[in-house]
Amino acid sequence: MSLFLAGISVLAALLSALAALVSGPNGLLWHGMLRWVGQATFRPARTNERLTPGRFSRLARTMPFVLLGASGGFAVTAGLIALLGGATRTVTLPFGLPWLNWHLALDPLAGFFFCVLGIPLIAASLFGPGYVREFEHGKHKLSVLGLFTGLFVAGMELVLLANDAFLFMIAWELMSVASYFLVAYQHEHATHRRAAFLYLLMAEIGAIAIILAFGVLAGFSGGLTFEALRSAALNPLWASIAFALALAGFGMKAGLVPLHTWLPEAHPAAPSHVSALMSGVMLKIAIYGFIRFTFDLLPSLLWQWGVLVLLIGSASAVLGILYALQQQNLKRLLAYSSVENVGIIFTALGLALIFQSSGQSLLGTLGLVAALLHSLNHALFKSLLFLGAGAILHQTHEQSLENMGGLIHRMPKLAALFLIGTLSISALPPFNGFVSEWLIFQTALQAGSIQSGILRSLIPTASAVLALTSALAATCFVKVYGVAFLGLPRSRHIARAREIRHPGMLAGPALLAACCVLFGVLPMPLINALGALTQSLTGFVLPNISALGWLWLTPVSPEVAAYSPALVLLGTVAVGWLCYYLLYRRTGLEPRRAEPWDCGFGGLTPRTQYTSGSFSMPIRRIFEPVFDTRETVEEQTEGPASTRVTGLRYQFQVLDRAWAVLYEPSGRAVTRLARWVGRVQTGNIRTYLGYAFFTLIILLWVVS
Amino acid sequence: MAWLMAILQTLLFIALAPLLSGWIKRVKCRLQNRKAPSLFQPYRDLRKLYRKQPIVPHPASWIFRAAPYIVFASTVLAAATVPLAAIHLPTARIADVIVLVGFFALGRMFLVLAGMDVGTAFGGMGSSREMTISSLAEPAMLMAVFTLAMSAHTTNLSQAVNFVLDTGLVLRPSFVFALGGLMLVAIAETGRIPVDNPATHLELTMIHEAMILEYSGRWLALIEWASQIKLMLYGVLIANIFFPWGIAQTFTVNALALGLGVITLKLAVLAVMLAVSEVLFAKMRIFRVQEYLSFAYLLSVLGMLSHIILEAAR
């Protein structure tokens, strides 16, 4: 049943791609079809009546999104059935290689990630029809966008369903390549082309690493199905090699430091609903791959891997958020914040690996639950924020925070939804981001039960880094909300911004915001539902998680820690309302509108406000060594001896250190290598004939 | 019964917080050879503000109006989870010490947003500085708290206090470090000298005051009250975690009266220490604060490491 629904979900995604291809006002087949219909019926008048361009274009625009939404709905249903049912359904399809058919399976782990995929997908498909209207009369074909979005989603779903390495890689490539076309969709911008190329390059390097990781397992097992791979008898050295390759491959796709640089380039370049899917969902598919490979396929775990994952995760978290703080482009900032959140998830996975490998399976399970929960939460609030950024972009054509301001008065509904996303991502109680971070802290605090002293001191240090990260994340998103939505508008087109009128463009974010609040206030049912999943991966179910009832979260035991988000929300609302009632209702003193006092300076202009750059300046100064800052002042002078300054041009850039440290040197090295290899190609026909001759002789010598 | 006690204790917390501020002010005035205002002056100030008509600046949105209530509510909830005169209260189960830090973060978030909502230069300045300082102070605080949590094997404050009571008077190096770290953080988070000066409206140096510059009337009263509660909360945290002796473990009248008396005494002593340090030190430059907070962080990390190396009994 669940597998069948998942299959329908994949089919719906493929159909959506097909629908986009055949339809669309400037679709590939639409013109031909219209002509054919016109000739065949001899009644062109009636055809036009039935399919007026306006109505047809609306239908063509919405049809792929309806199918995508259906795909999301089926995905959530199938995922829930698989997650709650706890059974693994498998099927073998008669496709693929002659000796290797396609194996599909849906187990609780895949089911959980189906839910992670499904909810943002529904939201994105609600948001999409309104958002793509502006592309309708642009130079890019909507059909191309719809085609590759459908293929991208189908690819992600197939990755989750794959039960053999061969299909896994095909689906993985489908996902990567389809999303390459989405990044390159607005290819008239040179930056987008560059971002797309970089993305494809990194995706393929990552894919090679994953293929090699599967190859190591397959070499020891003699089969490509996951069943065969699970039974591979590896010695620790080969297991470590396979693990390192998988970490590199999946980590590259997930955007771990220092391989993250493609991510803040590629995610903002795609249209916003696709950015939401890429940041919210695709990164989670990489995390799924990592969990599947490490916890499921690899026969045993070593604590050294956990330490490595913990270190990389912590570094990603803190560097990601520090770079996010320095961004002025909203979508780029959100992409850097994805690096941070992936870092947090990997920190939790590292804890899980350490505990699991040192025999503390229960705590390992807790770490895994925390990681899974944060994956879901990040998918929800990051998609929400990306859709919000998309809505601002759609209404104002503005991406830079430096030009925004005061949007709360112009777009009140969007501002309220965005605020929920901001509070969730800043990990504040009682929203969902806090629950998962709280669980990670609780896992880390159990470090005392580990034998090794080094690990016992490493884990609390990692949790301190996590604390720094979450405090910086709050700073970062206060900046985003304060600069974009509050205060006075900093440019004319922002001042003229209007509220979104397309209902779907509000319904999508509203769905995600509702989920953020719901999973924040009532996380218990969700965590209980993960029981079958953890049972199959670690062999344990958290026994005390609801020791005090369904309102309380008690990860280890009620004596150790308890948290009741529902009561927290209730308490906050009750106290807040009581104050309001006592102070306002009883006195009835109406507030008065007036000019801001501002220490009596007066003359308030938007230019005197703190900007995004000035807000984050103290952090930049404190964490100076992390950033690669370039500051230039150009003076235009005239007059004798250039004494009179007529103009000043100030430029300030904060660059990612990974470029200078890793990317540029390796780029140069590849170029140098290519030039060296290129010497073989002289361009002279005699040389090539010589190569052919010698090759032939060597081959003959080998054969004989 | 237990729930009633919890609510009573929270109300006591709210009611006594201005008194503590009055006491600090009084001691400080005496130390500076000034004539001291009445101990109840903070209550009079609050009442005065409560009667005034509040003013909303033109660019402000609903966030500006809602923020004082959210700030006050989150602070009260934080106060509800901290044991004041008695332990074993049911509220400690709703939120542990990490959630307590989360409550502070929630209140701060709205205060900072309100600071940016008015669209003035000072609002943004205060907001930026507040977030910078808190993003450095929060990890230090969490590290100090984690040291305690790892020793006591719990993040539940009530249980942690119980643990310290049970183990009796032993000198733990980790607790000494954590106490130092937490005290430094408390000074930074409550905006006292040398990090911030609550008594000044000198434009370029203010942090907390810059954010709430535009508030007036009952909103200002709520925010002031909330920050008084927060100050008392840190005092109670330090007093009850590190020196919990005297706190009521049962709900008998004698035990409760003793607990109340003891905590009053402890807070009075802590307040004198704070006042003395405020008189002795000058406010520091804003970019020196990072060194101060890094020191607090270092102390907390040392506390954690000394716990792991010296104390973790296996």
Contacts between the chains, C-beta under 8 A, distances in Angstrom:
chain1	res1	chain2	res2	distance
A	405	B	119	7.5
A	406	B	59	6.7
A	406	B	119	7.3
A	408	B	61	4.5
A	408	B	62	7.9
A	408	B	63	7.1
A	408	B	117	7.9
A	409	B	61	6.1
A	415	B	61	7.9
A	419	B	63	8.0
A	423	B	106	7.8
A	423	B	109	7.1
A	426	B	105	7.4
A	426	B	109	6.4
A	427	B	102	7.3
A	427	B	105	7.8
A	428	B	102	6.1
A	428	B	105	5.6
A	428	B	106	4.6
A	428	B	109	6.1
A	429	B	95	7.5
A	429	B	99	5.6
A	429	B	102	4.3
A	429	B	103	6.6
A	429	B	106	6.3
A	434	B	99	7.9
A	434	B	102	5.8
A	438	B	98	5.7
A	438	B	99	7.1
A	438	B	102	7.7
A	441	B	98	5.4
A	441	B	142	7.8
A	441	B	155	8.0
A	442	B	98	7.8
A	442	B	155	7.2
A	445	B	146	6.2
A	445	B	149	5.4
A	445	B	150	6.2
A	445	B	155	6.6
A	447	B	150	7.3
A	448	B	150	5.5
A	448	B	153	7.0
A	448	B	312	6.0
A	451	B	314	7.7
A	453	B	308	6.6
A	453	B	309	7.1
A	456	B	308	5.0
A	456	B	312	6.8
A	457	B	304	7.5
A	457	B	305	5.8
A	457	B	308	4.8
A	457	B	309	7.5
A	460	B	143	7.5
A	460	B	146	5.8
A	460	B	150	7.0
A	460	B	304	5.1
A	460	B	308	7.4
A	461	B	301	7.2
A	461	B	304	7.8
A	463	B	142	7.7
A	463	B	146	6.6
A	464	B	139	5.4
A	464	B	142	6.9
A	464	B	143	5.0
A	464	B	146	7.6
A	464	B	297	7.8
A	464	B	300	8.0
A	464	B	301	6.8
A	464	B	304	7.9
A	465	B	139	7.9
A	467	B	138	6.1
A	467	B	139	4.0
A	467	B	142	4.1
A	467	B	143	7.1
A	468	B	135	7.2
A	468	B	136	7.9
A	468	B	138	7.7
A	468	B	139	4.3
A	470	B	138	7.7
A	471	B	105	7.5
A	471	B	134	6.5
A	471	B	135	3.9
A	471	B	136	7.6
A	471	B	138	4.0
A	471	B	139	6.2
A	472	B	135	5.1
A	474	B	105	5.9
A	474	B	108	8.0
A	474	B	109	6.2
A	474	B	131	7.1
A	474	B	134	7.9
A	474	B	135	7.0
A	475	B	131	4.1
A	475	B	132	7.0
A	475	B	134	7.8
A	475	B	135	4.8
A	478	B	109	6.1
A	478	B	112	5.1
A	478	B	113	6.5
A	478	B	116	7.7
A	478	B	127	7.0
A	478	B	131	5.6
A	479	B	131	7.7
A	481	B	113	6.3
A	482	B	112	7.0
A	482	B	113	5.8
A	482	B	115	7.9
A	482	B	116	3.3
A	482	B	117	7.6
A	482	B	124	7.5
A	482	B	127	6.4
A	483	B	116	7.2
A	486	B	61	6.7
A	486	B	63	6.6
A	486	B	113	6.4
A	486	B	116	4.6
A	486	B	117	4.4
A	486	B	119	7.3
A	487	B	59	6.2
A	487	B	116	5.7
A	487	B	117	6.7
A	487	B	118	7.4
A	487	B	119	3.7
A	487	B	123	7.9
A	487	B	124	7.5
A	488	B	59	5.3
A	488	B	119	4.2
A	548	B	93	6.9
A	552	B	93	6.9
A	558	B	93	7.0
A	559	B	154	6.0
A	559	B	156	6.9
A	559	B	159	5.7
A	560	B	153	6.4
A	560	B	154	4.9
A	560	B	155	7.0
A	560	B	156	7.0
A	560	B	159	7.8
A	561	B	96	4.9
A	561	B	98	7.9
A	561	B	154	6.5
A	561	B	155	4.5
A	561	B	156	6.0
A	562	B	93	4.4
A	562	B	94	7.4
A	562	B	96	6.5
A	562	B	156	6.5
A	563	B	94	7.3
A	563	B	95	6.2
A	563	B	96	6.1
A	563	B	98	8.0
A	563	B	99	5.5
A	564	B	93	7.1
A	564	B	94	4.7
A	564	B	95	7.5
A	567	B	94	4.8
A	568	B	77	6.7
A	568	B	94	6.3
A	568	B	95	6.1
A	568	B	99	7.1
A	571	B	73	7.6
A	571	B	77	5.0
A	571	B	80	7.1
A	571	B	94	7.3
A	572	B	70	7.3
A	572	B	73	4.7
A	572	B	74	6.3
A	572	B	77	6.0
A	573	B	73	7.7
A	575	B	72	7.1
A	575	B	73	4.0
A	575	B	76	4.9
A	575	B	77	6.6
A	576	B	69	4.3
A	576	B	70	6.1
A	576	B	72	7.3
A	576	B	73	4.0
A	579	B	69	5.3
A	579	B	72	5.5
A	579	B	73	6.9
A	579	B	222	6.5
A	580	B	69	5.5
A	583	B	50	7.0
A	583	B	218	4.6
A	583	B	221	7.9
A	583	B	222	7.2
A	584	B	218	7.3
A	587	B	50	7.5
A	587	B	51	7.8
A	587	B	218	7.3
A	589	B	51	8.0
A	589	B	52	7.9
A	589	B	53	5.0
A	589	B	54	7.0
A	589	B	217	7.0
A	589	B	218	7.3
A	590	B	53	7.5
A	591	B	53	7.0
A	591	B	54	4.5
A	591	B	55	6.5
A	591	B	56	4.9
A	591	B	65	7.3
A	591	B	217	7.3
A	592	B	53	5.9
A	592	B	54	7.5
A	592	B	55	5.3
A	592	B	56	7.0
A	593	B	55	7.7
A	593	B	56	5.3
A	593	B	57	7.8
A	593	B	58	6.2
A	594	B	55	4.9
A	594	B	56	7.3
A	594	B	57	6.6
A	594	B	58	7.2
A	595	B	57	6.8
A	595	B	58	6.3
A	596	B	57	3.6
A	596	B	58	6.9
A	596	B	59	7.1
A	596	B	118	5.2
A	596	B	119	7.1
A	596	B	120	5.2
A	596	B	214	5.4
A	597	B	57	7.5
A	597	B	213	6.7
A	597	B	214	6.0
A	598	B	120	4.4
A	598	B	121	7.3
A	598	B	122	6.1
A	598	B	213	7.2
A	598	B	214	7.6
A	599	B	122	6.1
A	599	B	201	7.2
A	599	B	203	5.5
A	599	B	213	6.7
A	601	B	121	7.9
A	604	B	59	7.8
A	604	B	119	6.6
A	604	B	120	6.2
A	606	B	119	7.4
A	608	B	120	7.3
A	608	B	121	4.5
A	609	B	119	5.5
A	609	B	120	7.3
A	609	B	121	6.4
A	609	B	124	5.6
A	610	B	116	7.2
A	610	B	121	6.7
A	610	B	123	7.7
A	610	B	124	2.5
A	610	B	125	6.2
A	610	B	127	7.1
A	610	B	128	5.9
A	614	B	124	7.2
A	614	B	128	6.9
A	615	B	124	6.5
A	615	B	127	7.2
A	615	B	128	4.5
A	615	B	131	7.9
A	616	B	128	7.6
A	617	B	128	7.4
A	618	B	128	6.3
A	618	B	129	6.7
A	618	B	132	4.1
A	618	B	286	7.4
A	618	B	287	7.5
A	619	B	132	5.8
A	619	B	135	7.2
A	621	B	287	6.7
A	622	B	132	7.2
A	622	B	136	7.4
A	622	B	287	7.8
A	622	B	290	4.9
